[in-house]
């Protein structure tokens, strides 16, 4: 499944985007009825395309489609909010969401607002290896989904300009 435009901008800002993600996005945009010269080129790029080349066509496509290109911090925050909302709504598994939000924490060089995801990811790793979750002591394998959803709800309320429902 192709990444959303918000996710693409966020992963781009974190330098975590392979060329294939740009191409998949372009194909999905064309399938949804969007069209532009650069979007068609991007959708047709092959597997040996560099991320640098694909990114250029992505940015041209975005401009041609009238999409606002967010600043890096805004793109990362919007991407993190998208993941957190999907977790709260039950559309994303807690382990997958926490791991993705942890990668955002790493990509932002441990910015304060993302540290909870580092703590939860470390706790999950400890729990999965049979250890104790020192970084989030109330977490267990049995309640991890619930704990992650609660933290995602707090994150959405604090960082995303809205409630978690």
Chimera marker file (.cmm) of the C-alpha trace (Angstrom):
<marker_set name="trace">
<marker id="1" x="0.000" y="0.000" z="0.000" r="1" g="1" b="0" radius="0.5"/>
<marker id="2" x="1.286" y="3.439" z="-0.916" r="1" g="1" b="0" radius="0.5"/>
<marker id="3" x="2.104" y="5.961" z="1.792" r="1" g="1" b="0" radius="0.5"/>
<marker id="4" x="-0.186" y="8.933" z="2.267" r="1" g="1" b="0" radius="0.5"/>
<marker id="5" x="1.038" y="12.318" z="1.081" r="1" g="1" b="0" radius="0.5"/>
<marker id="6" x="1.458" y="13.355" z="4.726" r="1" g="1" b="0" radius="0.5"/>
<marker id="7" x="3.569" y="10.263" z="5.436" r="1" g="1" b="0" radius="0.5"/>
<marker id="8" x="5.656" y="10.856" z="2.327" r="1" g="1" b="0" radius="0.5"/>
<marker id="9" x="6.476" y="14.431" z="3.355" r="1" g="1" b="0" radius="0.5"/>
<marker id="10" x="7.278" y="13.263" z="6.896" r="1" g="1" b="0" radius="0.5"/>
<marker id="11" x="9.544" y="10.405" z="5.880" r="1" g="1" b="0" radius="0.5"/>
<marker id="12" x="11.202" y="12.698" z="3.342" r="1" g="1" b="0" radius="0.5"/>
<marker id="13" x="12.011" y="15.200" z="6.107" r="1" g="1" b="0" radius="0.5"/>
<marker id="14" x="13.544" y="12.362" z="8.137" r="1" g="1" b="0" radius="0.5"/>
<marker id="15" x="15.596" y="11.073" z="5.175" r="1" g="1" b="0" radius="0.5"/>
<marker id="16" x="13.851" y="7.696" z="5.518" r="1" g="1" b="0" radius="0.5"/>
<marker id="17" x="12.373" y="7.385" z="2.050" r="1" g="1" b="0" radius="0.5"/>
<marker id="18" x="13.477" y="5.019" z="-0.722" r="1" g="1" b="0" radius="0.5"/>
<marker id="19" x="12.692" y="5.826" z="-4.352" r="1" g="1" b="0" radius="0.5"/>
<marker id="20" x="10.102" y="3.048" z="-4.500" r="1" g="1" b="0" radius="0.5"/>
<marker id="21" x="7.903" y="4.851" z="-1.955" r="1" g="1" b="0" radius="0.5"/>
<marker id="22" x="7.799" y="7.934" z="-4.166" r="1" g="1" b="0" radius="0.5"/>
<marker id="23" x="6.904" y="5.790" z="-7.175" r="1" g="1" b="0" radius="0.5"/>
<marker id="24" x="4.178" y="3.889" z="-5.278" r="1" g="1" b="0" radius="0.5"/>
<marker id="25" x="2.700" y="7.208" z="-4.115" r="1" g="1" b="0" radius="0.5"/>
<marker id="26" x="2.615" y="8.511" z="-7.700" r="1" g="1" b="0" radius="0.5"/>
<marker id="27" x="0.905" y="5.372" z="-8.980" r="1" g="1" b="0" radius="0.5"/>
<marker id="28" x="-1.709" y="5.641" z="-6.212" r="1" g="1" b="0" radius="0.5"/>
<marker id="29" x="-2.279" y="9.345" z="-6.932" r="1" g="1" b="0" radius="0.5"/>
<marker id="30" x="-2.863" y="8.583" z="-10.623" r="1" g="1" b="0" radius="0.5"/>
<marker id="31" x="-5.251" y="5.771" z="-9.675" r="1" g="1" b="0" radius="0.5"/>
<marker id="32" x="-7.193" y="8.266" z="-7.521" r="1" g="1" b="0" radius="0.5"/>
<marker id="33" x="-7.564" y="10.629" z="-10.473" r="1" g="1" b="0" radius="0.5"/>
<marker id="34" x="-4.763" y="13.125" z="-9.898" r="1" g="1" b="0" radius="0.5"/>
<marker id="35" x="-2.655" y="13.922" z="-12.928" r="1" g="1" b="0" radius="0.5"/>
<marker id="36" x="0.346" y="16.013" z="-13.883" r="1" g="1" b="0" radius="0.5"/>
<marker id="37" x="3.313" y="15.723" z="-16.197" r="1" g="1" b="0" radius="0.5"/>
<marker id="38" x="5.831" y="15.026" z="-13.408" r="1" g="1" b="0" radius="0.5"/>
<marker id="39" x="3.445" y="12.674" z="-11.591" r="1" g="1" b="0" radius="0.5"/>
<marker id="40" x="3.253" y="10.469" z="-14.697" r="1" g="1" b="0" radius="0.5"/>
<marker id="41" x="7.042" y="10.443" z="-15.007" r="1" g="1" b="0" radius="0.5"/>
<marker id="42" x="7.430" y="9.617" z="-11.304" r="1" g="1" b="0" radius="0.5"/>
<marker id="43" x="4.930" y="6.758" z="-11.565" r="1" g="1" b="0" radius="0.5"/>
<marker id="44" x="6.932" y="5.261" z="-14.439" r="1" g="1" b="0" radius="0.5"/>
<marker id="45" x="10.368" y="5.333" z="-12.814" r="1" g="1" b="0" radius="0.5"/>
<marker id="46" x="12.077" y="1.961" z="-12.555" r="1" g="1" b="0" radius="0.5"/>
<marker id="47" x="13.556" y="0.057" z="-9.633" r="1" g="1" b="0" radius="0.5"/>
<marker id="48" x="17.086" y="1.358" z="-10.222" r="1" g="1" b="0" radius="0.5"/>
<marker id="49" x="15.997" y="4.980" z="-9.780" r="1" g="1" b="0" radius="0.5"/>
<marker id="50" x="17.802" y="6.912" z="-7.075" r="1" g="1" b="0" radius="0.5"/>
<marker id="51" x="15.907" y="8.550" z="-4.219" r="1" g="1" b="0" radius="0.5"/>
<marker id="52" x="17.426" y="11.853" z="-5.308" r="1" g="1" b="0" radius="0.5"/>
<marker id="53" x="15.872" y="11.611" z="-8.786" r="1" g="1" b="0" radius="0.5"/>
<marker id="54" x="12.522" y="10.403" z="-7.450" r="1" g="1" b="0" radius="0.5"/>
<marker id="55" x="12.439" y="13.193" z="-4.865" r="1" g="1" b="0" radius="0.5"/>
<marker id="56" x="12.898" y="15.788" z="-7.606" r="1" g="1" b="0" radius="0.5"/>
<marker id="57" x="9.920" y="14.457" z="-9.532" r="1" g="1" b="0" radius="0.5"/>
<marker id="58" x="7.929" y="14.222" z="-6.304" r="1" g="1" b="0" radius="0.5"/>
<marker id="59" x="8.526" y="17.879" z="-5.481" r="1" g="1" b="0" radius="0.5"/>
<marker id="60" x="7.652" y="18.938" z="-9.041" r="1" g="1" b="0" radius="0.5"/>
<marker id="61" x="4.520" y="16.774" z="-8.881" r="1" g="1" b="0" radius="0.5"/>
<marker id="62" x="3.517" y="18.328" z="-5.583" r="1" g="1" b="0" radius="0.5"/>
<marker id="63" x="3.846" y="21.834" z="-7.035" r="1" g="1" b="0" radius="0.5"/>
<marker id="64" x="1.982" y="20.875" z="-10.217" r="1" g="1" b="0" radius="0.5"/>
<marker id="65" x="-0.838" y="19.390" z="-8.117" r="1" g="1" b="0" radius="0.5"/>
<marker id="66" x="-1.002" y="22.496" z="-5.926" r="1" g="1" b="0" radius="0.5"/>
<marker id="67" x="0.099" y="20.694" z="-2.784" r="1" g="1" b="0" radius="0.5"/>
<marker id="68" x="1.640" y="22.788" z="-0.038" r="1" g="1" b="0" radius="0.5"/>
<marker id="69" x="5.154" y="21.562" z="0.735" r="1" g="1" b="0" radius="0.5"/>
<marker id="70" x="5.485" y="21.712" z="4.538" r="1" g="1" b="0" radius="0.5"/>
<marker id="71" x="8.627" y="22.669" z="6.442" r="1" g="1" b="0" radius="0.5"/>
<marker id="72" x="10.555" y="19.712" z="7.865" r="1" g="1" b="0" radius="0.5"/>
<marker id="73" x="9.367" y="20.029" z="11.474" r="1" g="1" b="0" radius="0.5"/>
<marker id="74" x="5.743" y="20.404" z="10.382" r="1" g="1" b="0" radius="0.5"/>
<marker id="75" x="6.014" y="17.444" z="8.024" r="1" g="1" b="0" radius="0.5"/>
<marker id="76" x="7.456" y="15.224" z="10.748" r="1" g="1" b="0" radius="0.5"/>
<marker id="77" x="4.807" y="16.294" z="13.262" r="1" g="1" b="0" radius="0.5"/>
<marker id="78" x="1.982" y="15.681" z="10.759" r="1" g="1" b="0" radius="0.5"/>
<marker id="79" x="3.397" y="12.237" z="9.967" r="1" g="1" b="0" radius="0.5"/>
<marker id="80" x="3.694" y="11.359" z="13.667" r="1" g="1" b="0" radius="0.5"/>
<marker id="81" x="0.141" y="12.585" z="14.250" r="1" g="1" b="0" radius="0.5"/>
<marker id="82" x="-1.128" y="10.420" z="11.398" r="1" g="1" b="0" radius="0.5"/>
<marker id="83" x="0.481" y="7.326" z="12.913" r="1" g="1" b="0" radius="0.5"/>
<marker id="84" x="-0.763" y="8.149" z="16.423" r="1" g="1" b="0" radius="0.5"/>
<marker id="85" x="-4.318" y="8.712" z="15.181" r="1" g="1" b="0" radius="0.5"/>
<marker id="86" x="-4.278" y="5.422" z="13.291" r="1" g="1" b="0" radius="0.5"/>
<marker id="87" x="-3.168" y="3.696" z="16.497" r="1" g="1" b="0" radius="0.5"/>
<marker id="88" x="-5.902" y="5.359" z="18.558" r="1" g="1" b="0" radius="0.5"/>
<marker id="89" x="-8.519" y="4.433" z="15.964" r="1" g="1" b="0" radius="0.5"/>
<marker id="90" x="-7.336" y="0.813" z="15.878" r="1" g="1" b="0" radius="0.5"/>
<marker id="91" x="-6.252" y="0.952" z="12.242" r="1" g="1" b="0" radius="0.5"/>
<marker id="92" x="-2.617" y="0.283" z="13.129" r="1" g="1" b="0" radius="0.5"/>
<marker id="93" x="-1.166" y="-2.393" z="15.393" r="1" g="1" b="0" radius="0.5"/>
<marker id="94" x="0.497" y="-1.002" z="18.547" r="1" g="1" b="0" radius="0.5"/>
<marker id="95" x="3.830" y="-2.698" z="17.899" r="1" g="1" b="0" radius="0.5"/>
<marker id="96" x="3.995" y="-1.391" z="14.335" r="1" g="1" b="0" radius="0.5"/>
<marker id="97" x="2.909" y="2.118" z="15.361" r="1" g="1" b="0" radius="0.5"/>
<marker id="98" x="5.312" y="2.341" z="18.291" r="1" g="1" b="0" radius="0.5"/>
<marker id="99" x="8.174" y="1.167" z="16.082" r="1" g="1" b="0" radius="0.5"/>
<marker id="100" x="7.322" y="3.800" z="13.429" r="1" g="1" b="0" radius="0.5"/>
<marker id="101" x="7.056" y="6.551" z="16.054" r="1" g="1" b="0" radius="0.5"/>
<marker id="102" x="10.332" y="5.382" z="17.589" r="1" g="1" b="0" radius="0.5"/>
<marker id="103" x="12.002" y="5.815" z="14.165" r="1" g="1" b="0" radius="0.5"/>
<marker id="104" x="10.630" y="9.363" z="14.137" r="1" g="1" b="0" radius="0.5"/>
<marker id="105" x="12.164" y="9.939" z="17.573" r="1" g="1" b="0" radius="0.5"/>
<marker id="106" x="15.525" y="8.743" z="16.245" r="1" g="1" b="0" radius="0.5"/>
<marker id="107" x="15.191" y="10.833" z="13.098" r="1" g="1" b="0" radius="0.5"/>
<marker id="108" x="14.556" y="13.985" z="15.134" r="1" g="1" b="0" radius="0.5"/>
<marker id="109" x="17.589" y="13.228" z="17.288" r="1" g="1" b="0" radius="0.5"/>
<marker id="110" x="15.451" y="12.504" z="20.337" r="1" g="1" b="0" radius="0.5"/>
<marker id="111" x="13.304" y="15.636" z="20.398" r="1" g="1" b="0" radius="0.5"/>
<marker id="112" x="11.442" y="15.827" z="23.712" r="1" g="1" b="0" radius="0.5"/>
<marker id="113" x="7.940" y="15.404" z="22.294" r="1" g="1" b="0" radius="0.5"/>
<marker id="114" x="8.867" y="12.042" z="20.731" r="1" g="1" b="0" radius="0.5"/>
<marker id="115" x="10.794" y="10.508" z="23.671" r="1" g="1" b="0" radius="0.5"/>
<marker id="116" x="7.755" y="8.551" z="24.879" r="1" g="1" b="0" radius="0.5"/>
<marker id="117" x="8.049" y="6.405" z="21.745" r="1" g="1" b="0" radius="0.5"/>
<marker id="118" x="11.678" y="5.584" z="22.560" r="1" g="1" b="0" radius="0.5"/>
<marker id="119" x="10.595" y="4.530" z="26.052" r="1" g="1" b="0" radius="0.5"/>
<marker id="120" x="7.732" y="2.403" z="24.728" r="1" g="1" b="0" radius="0.5"/>
<marker id="121" x="9.867" y="0.793" z="22.039" r="1" g="1" b="0" radius="0.5"/>
<marker id="122" x="12.568" y="-0.087" z="24.565" r="1" g="1" b="0" radius="0.5"/>
<marker id="123" x="9.898" y="-1.470" z="26.903" r="1" g="1" b="0" radius="0.5"/>
<marker id="124" x="8.471" y="-3.592" z="24.103" r="1" g="1" b="0" radius="0.5"/>
<marker id="125" x="11.897" y="-4.965" z="23.201" r="1" g="1" b="0" radius="0.5"/>
<marker id="126" x="12.485" y="-5.877" z="26.853" r="1" g="1" b="0" radius="0.5"/>
<marker id="127" x="9.090" y="-7.539" z="27.162" r="1" g="1" b="0" radius="0.5"/>
<marker id="128" x="9.499" y="-9.504" z="23.941" r="1" g="1" b="0" radius="0.5"/>
<marker id="129" x="12.849" y="-10.836" z="25.137" r="1" g="1" b="0" radius="0.5"/>
<marker id="130" x="11.313" y="-11.943" z="28.440" r="1" g="1" b="0" radius="0.5"/>
<marker id="131" x="12.683" y="-9.072" z="30.480" r="1" g="1" b="0" radius="0.5"/>
<marker id="132" x="11.212" y="-6.304" z="32.602" r="1" g="1" b="0" radius="0.5"/>
<marker id="133" x="10.062" y="-3.049" z="30.983" r="1" g="1" b="0" radius="0.5"/>
<marker id="134" x="12.291" y="-0.633" z="32.923" r="1" g="1" b="0" radius="0.5"/>
<marker id="135" x="11.607" y="2.266" z="30.581" r="1" g="1" b="0" radius="0.5"/>
<marker id="136" x="7.822" y="1.977" z="31.011" r="1" g="1" b="0" radius="0.5"/>
<marker id="137" x="7.283" y="-0.045" z="34.145" r="1" g="1" b="0" radius="0.5"/>
<marker id="138" x="3.517" y="-0.461" z="33.926" r="1" g="1" b="0" radius="0.5"/>
<marker id="139" x="3.724" y="-2.071" z="30.470" r="1" g="1" b="0" radius="0.5"/>
<marker id="140" x="3.279" y="-5.798" z="30.015" r="1" g="1" b="0" radius="0.5"/>
<marker id="141" x="2.803" y="-7.844" z="26.876" r="1" g="1" b="0" radius="0.5"/>
<marker id="142" x="-0.829" y="-8.269" z="27.850" r="1" g="1" b="0" radius="0.5"/>
<marker id="143" x="-1.551" y="-4.532" z="28.196" r="1" g="1" b="0" radius="0.5"/>
<marker id="144" x="0.902" y="-3.122" z="25.653" r="1" g="1" b="0" radius="0.5"/>
<marker id="145" x="-1.767" y="-2.384" z="23.047" r="1" g="1" b="0" radius="0.5"/>
<marker id="146" x="-3.814" y="-0.432" z="25.606" r="1" g="1" b="0" radius="0.5"/>
<marker id="147" x="-0.789" y="1.442" z="26.988" r="1" g="1" b="0" radius="0.5"/>
<marker id="148" x="0.342" y="2.415" z="23.486" r="1" g="1" b="0" radius="0.5"/>
<marker id="149" x="-3.165" y="3.609" z="22.553" r="1" g="1" b="0" radius="0.5"/>
<marker id="150" x="-3.359" y="5.723" z="25.729" r="1" g="1" b="0" radius="0.5"/>
<marker id="151" x="-0.003" y="7.344" z="24.999" r="1" g="1" b="0" radius="0.5"/>
<marker id="152" x="-1.043" y="7.908" z="21.389" r="1" g="1" b="0" radius="0.5"/>
<marker id="153" x="-4.219" y="9.606" z="22.614" r="1" g="1" b="0" radius="0.5"/>
<marker id="154" x="-2.178" y="11.930" z="24.832" r="1" g="1" b="0" radius="0.5"/>
<marker id="155" x="0.199" y="12.624" z="21.955" r="1" g="1" b="0" radius="0.5"/>
<marker id="156" x="-2.654" y="13.512" z="19.600" r="1" g="1" b="0" radius="0.5"/>
<marker id="157" x="-4.244" y="15.798" z="22.177" r="1" g="1" b="0" radius="0.5"/>
<marker id="158" x="-0.957" y="17.591" z="22.947" r="1" g="1" b="0" radius="0.5"/>
<marker id="159" x="0.792" y="17.651" z="19.574" r="1" g="1" b="0" radius="0.5"/>
<marker id="160" x="-1.833" y="17.369" z="16.898" r="1" g="1" b="0" radius="0.5"/>
<marker id="161" x="-4.314" y="20.071" z="17.731" r="1" g="1" b="0" radius="0.5"/>
<marker id="162" x="-7.218" y="17.775" z="18.448" r="1" g="1" b="0" radius="0.5"/>
<marker id="163" x="-8.626" y="15.070" z="20.602" r="1" g="1" b="0" radius="0.5"/>
<marker id="164" x="-7.750" y="11.458" z="20.049" r="1" g="1" b="0" radius="0.5"/>
<marker id="165" x="-11.155" y="10.290" z="18.891" r="1" g="1" b="0" radius="0.5"/>
<link id1="1" id2="2" r="1" g="1" b="0" radius="0.2"/>
<link id1="2" id2="3" r="1" g="1" b="0" radius="0.2"/>
<link id1="3" id2="4" r="1" g="1" b="0" radius="0.2"/>
<link id1="4" id2="5" r="1" g="1" b="0" radius="0.2"/>
<link id1="5" id2="6" r="1" g="1" b="0" radius="0.2"/>
<link id1="6" id2="7" r="1" g="1" b="0" radius="0.2"/>
<link id1="7" id2="8" r="1" g="1" b="0" radius="0.2"/>
<link id1="8" id2="9" r="1" g="1" b="0" radius="0.2"/>
<link id1="9" id2="10" r="1" g="1" b="0" radius="0.2"/>
<link id1="10" id2="11" r="1" g="1" b="0" radius="0.2"/>
<link id1="11" id2="12" r="1" g="1" b="0" radius="0.2"/>
<link id1="12" id2="13" r="1" g="1" b="0" radius="0.2"/>
<link id1="13" id2="14" r="1" g="1" b="0" radius="0.2"/>
<link id1="14" id2="15" r="1" g="1" b="0" radius="0.2"/>
<link id1="15" id2="16" r="1" g="1" b="0" radius="0.2"/>
<link id1="16" id2="17" r="1" g="1" b="0" radius="0.2"/>
<link id1="17" id2="18" r="1" g="1" b="0" radius="0.2"/>
<link id1="18" id2="19" r="1" g="1" b="0" radius="0.2"/>
<link id1="19" id2="20" r="1" g="1" b="0" radius="0.2"/>
<link id1="20" id2="21" r="1" g="1" b="0" radius="0.2"/>
<link id1="21" id2="22" r="1" g="1" b="0" radius="0.2"/>
<link id1="22" id2="23" r="1" g="1" b="0" radius="0.2"/>
<link id1="23" id2="24" r="1" g="1" b="0" radius="0.2"/>
<link id1="24" id2="25" r="1" g="1" b="0" radius="0.2"/>
<link id1="25" id2="26" r="1" g="1" b="0" radius="0.2"/>
<link id1="26" id2="27" r="1" g="1" b="0" radius="0.2"/>
<link id1="27" id2="28" r="1" g="1" b="0" radius="0.2"/>
<link id1="28" id2="29" r="1" g="1" b="0" radius="0.2"/>
<link id1="29" id2="30" r="1" g="1" b="0" radius="0.2"/>
<link id1="30" id2="31" r="1" g="1" b="0" radius="0.2"/>
<link id1="31" id2="32" r="1" g="1" b="0" radius="0.2"/>
<link id1="32" id2="33" r="1" g="1" b="0" radius="0.2"/>
<link id1="33" id2="34" r="1" g="1" b="0" radius="0.2"/>
<link id1="34" id2="35" r="1" g="1" b="0" radius="0.2"/>
<link id1="35" id2="36" r="1" g="1" b="0" radius="0.2"/>
<link id1="36" id2="37" r="1" g="1" b="0" radius="0.2"/>
<link id1="37" id2="38" r="1" g="1" b="0" radius="0.2"/>
<link id1="38" id2="39" r="1" g="1" b="0" radius="0.2"/>
<link id1="39" id2="40" r="1" g="1" b="0" radius="0.2"/>
<link id1="40" id2="41" r="1" g="1" b="0" radius="0.2"/>
<link id1="41" id2="42" r="1" g="1" b="0" radius="0.2"/>
<link id1="42" id2="43" r="1" g="1" b="0" radius="0.2"/>
<link id1="43" id2="44" r="1" g="1" b="0" radius="0.2"/>
<link id1="44" id2="45" r="1" g="1" b="0" radius="0.2"/>
<link id1="45" id2="46" r="1" g="1" b="0" radius="0.2"/>
<link id1="46" id2="47" r="1" g="1" b="0" radius="0.2"/>
<link id1="47" id2="48" r="1" g="1" b="0" radius="0.2"/>
<link id1="48" id2="49" r="1" g="1" b="0" radius="0.2"/>
<link id1="49" id2="50" r="1" g="1" b="0" radius="0.2"/>
<link id1="50" id2="51" r="1" g="1" b="0" radius="0.2"/>
<link id1="51" id2="52" r="1" g="1" b="0" radius="0.2"/>
<link id1="52" id2="53" r="1" g="1" b="0" radius="0.2"/>
<link id1="53" id2="54" r="1" g="1" b="0" radius="0.2"/>
<link id1="54" id2="55" r="1" g="1" b="0" radius="0.2"/>
<link id1="55" id2="56" r="1" g="1" b="0" radius="0.2"/>
<link id1="56" id2="57" r="1" g="1" b="0" radius="0.2"/>
<link id1="57" id2="58" r="1" g="1" b="0" radius="0.2"/>
<link id1="58" id2="59" r="1" g="1" b="0" radius="0.2"/>
<link id1="59" id2="60" r="1" g="1" b="0" radius="0.2"/>
<link id1="60" id2="61" r="1" g="1" b="0" radius="0.2"/>
<link id1="61" id2="62" r="1" g="1" b="0" radius="0.2"/>
<link id1="62" id2="63" r="1" g="1" b="0" radius="0.2"/>
<link id1="63" id2="64" r="1" g="1" b="0" radius="0.2"/>
<link id1="64" id2="65" r="1" g="1" b="0" radius="0.2"/>
<link id1="65" id2="66" r="1" g="1" b="0" radius="0.2"/>
<link id1="66" id2="67" r="1" g="1" b="0" radius="0.2"/>
<link id1="67" id2="68" r="1" g="1" b="0" radius="0.2"/>
<link id1="68" id2="69" r="1" g="1" b="0" radius="0.2"/>
<link id1="69" id2="70" r="1" g="1" b="0" radius="0.2"/>
<link id1="70" id2="71" r="1" g="1" b="0" radius="0.2"/>
<link id1="71" id2="72" r="1" g="1" b="0" radius="0.2"/>
<link id1="72" id2="73" r="1" g="1" b="0" radius="0.2"/>
<link id1="73" id2="74" r="1" g="1" b="0" radius="0.2"/>
<link id1="74" id2="75" r="1" g="1" b="0" radius="0.2"/>
<link id1="75" id2="76" r="1" g="1" b="0" radius="0.2"/>
<link id1="76" id2="77" r="1" g="1" b="0" radius="0.2"/>
<link id1="77" id2="78" r="1" g="1" b="0" radius="0.2"/>
<link id1="78" id2="79" r="1" g="1" b="0" radius="0.2"/>
<link id1="79" id2="80" r="1" g="1" b="0" radius="0.2"/>
<link id1="80" id2="81" r="1" g="1" b="0" radius="0.2"/>
<link id1="81" id2="82" r="1" g="1" b="0" radius="0.2"/>
<link id1="82" id2="83" r="1" g="1" b="0" radius="0.2"/>
<link id1="83" id2="84" r="1" g="1" b="0" radius="0.2"/>
<link id1="84" id2="85" r="1" g="1" b="0" radius="0.2"/>
<link id1="85" id2="86" r="1" g="1" b="0" radius="0.2"/>
<link id1="86" id2="87" r="1" g="1" b="0" radius="0.2"/>
<link id1="87" id2="88" r="1" g="1" b="0" radius="0.2"/>
<link id1="88" id2="89" r="1" g="1" b="0" radius="0.2"/>
<link id1="89" id2="90" r="1" g="1" b="0" radius="0.2"/>
<link id1="90" id2="91" r="1" g="1" b="0" radius="0.2"/>
<link id1="91" id2="92" r="1" g="1" b="0" radius="0.2"/>
<link id1="92" id2="93" r="1" g="1" b="0" radius="0.2"/>
<link id1="93" id2="94" r="1" g="1" b="0" radius="0.2"/>
<link id1="94" id2="95" r="1" g="1" b="0" radius="0.2"/>
<link id1="95" id2="96" r="1" g="1" b="0" radius="0.2"/>
<link id1="96" id2="97" r="1" g="1" b="0" radius="0.2"/>
<link id1="97" id2="98" r="1" g="1" b="0" radius="0.2"/>
<link id1="98" id2="99" r="1" g="1" b="0" radius="0.2"/>
<link id1="99" id2="100" r="1" g="1" b="0" radius="0.2"/>
<link id1="100" id2="101" r="1" g="1" b="0" radius="0.2"/>
<link id1="101" id2="102" r="1" g="1" b="0" radius="0.2"/>
<link id1="102" id2="103" r="1" g="1" b="0" radius="0.2"/>
<link id1="103" id2="104" r="1" g="1" b="0" radius="0.2"/>
<link id1="104" id2="105" r="1" g="1" b="0" radius="0.2"/>
<link id1="105" id2="106" r="1" g="1" b="0" radius="0.2"/>
<link id1="106" id2="107" r="1" g="1" b="0" radius="0.2"/>
<link id1="107" id2="108" r="1" g="1" b="0" radius="0.2"/>
<link id1="108" id2="109" r="1" g="1" b="0" radius="0.2"/>
<link id1="109" id2="110" r="1" g="1" b="0" radius="0.2"/>
<link id1="110" id2="111" r="1" g="1" b="0" radius="0.2"/>
<link id1="111" id2="112" r="1" g="1" b="0" radius="0.2"/>
<link id1="112" id2="113" r="1" g="1" b="0" radius="0.2"/>
<link id1="113" id2="114" r="1" g="1" b="0" radius="0.2"/>
<link id1="114" id2="115" r="1" g="1" b="0" radius="0.2"/>
<link id1="115" id2="116" r="1" g="1" b="0" radius="0.2"/>
<link id1="116" id2="117" r="1" g="1" b="0" radius="0.2"/>
<link id1="117" id2="118" r="1" g="1" b="0" radius="0.2"/>
<link id1="118" id2="119" r="1" g="1" b="0" radius="0.2"/>
<link id1="119" id2="120" r="1" g="1" b="0" radius="0.2"/>
<link id1="120" id2="121" r="1" g="1" b="0" radius="0.2"/>
<link id1="121" id2="122" r="1" g="1" b="0" radius="0.2"/>
<link id1="122" id2="123" r="1" g="1" b="0" radius="0.2"/>
<link id1="123" id2="124" r="1" g="1" b="0" radius="0.2"/>
<link id1="124" id2="125" r="1" g="1" b="0" radius="0.2"/>
<link id1="125" id2="126" r="1" g="1" b="0" radius="0.2"/>
<link id1="126" id2="127" r="1" g="1" b="0" radius="0.2"/>
<link id1="127" id2="128" r="1" g="1" b="0" radius="0.2"/>
<link id1="128" id2="129" r="1" g="1" b="0" radius="0.2"/>
<link id1="129" id2="130" r="1" g="1" b="0" radius="0.2"/>
<link id1="130" id2="131" r="1" g="1" b="0" radius="0.2"/>
<link id1="131" id2="132" r="1" g="1" b="0" radius="0.2"/>
<link id1="132" id2="133" r="1" g="1" b="0" radius="0.2"/>
<link id1="133" id2="134" r="1" g="1" b="0" radius="0.2"/>
<link id1="134" id2="135" r="1" g="1" b="0" radius="0.2"/>
<link id1="135" id2="136" r="1" g="1" b="0" radius="0.2"/>
<link id1="136" id2="137" r="1" g="1" b="0" radius="0.2"/>
<link id1="137" id2="138" r="1" g="1" b="0" radius="0.2"/>
<link id1="138" id2="139" r="1" g="1" b="0" radius="0.2"/>
<link id1="139" id2="140" r="1" g="1" b="0" radius="0.2"/>
<link id1="140" id2="141" r="1" g="1" b="0" radius="0.2"/>
<link id1="141" id2="142" r="1" g="1" b="0" radius="0.2"/>
<link id1="142" id2="143" r="1" g="1" b="0" radius="0.2"/>
<link id1="143" id2="144" r="1" g="1" b="0" radius="0.2"/>
<link id1="144" id2="145" r="1" g="1" b="0" radius="0.2"/>
<link id1="145" id2="146" r="1" g="1" b="0" radius="0.2"/>
<link id1="146" id2="147" r="1" g="1" b="0" radius="0.2"/>
<link id1="147" id2="148" r="1" g="1" b="0" radius="0.2"/>
<link id1="148" id2="149" r="1" g="1" b="0" radius="0.2"/>
<link id1="149" id2="150" r="1" g="1" b="0" radius="0.2"/>
<link id1="150" id2="151" r="1" g="1" b="0" radius="0.2"/>
<link id1="151" id2="152" r="1" g="1" b="0" radius="0.2"/>
<link id1="152" id2="153" r="1" g="1" b="0" radius="0.2"/>
<link id1="153" id2="154" r="1" g="1" b="0" radius="0.2"/>
<link id1="154" id2="155" r="1" g="1" b="0" radius="0.2"/>
<link id1="155" id2="156" r="1" g="1" b="0" radius="0.2"/>
<link id1="156" id2="157" r="1" g="1" b="0" radius="0.2"/>
<link id1="157" id2="158" r="1" g="1" b="0" radius="0.2"/>
<link id1="158" id2="159" r="1" g="1" b="0" radius="0.2"/>
<link id1="159" id2="160" r="1" g="1" b="0" radius="0.2"/>
<link id1="160" id2="161" r="1" g="1" b="0" radius="0.2"/>
<link id1="161" id2="162" r="1" g="1" b="0" radius="0.2"/>
<link id1="162" id2="163" r="1" g="1" b="0" radius="0.2"/>
<link id1="163" id2="164" r="1" g="1" b="0" radius="0.2"/>
<link id1="164" id2="165" r="1" g="1" b="0" radius="0.2"/>
</marker_set>
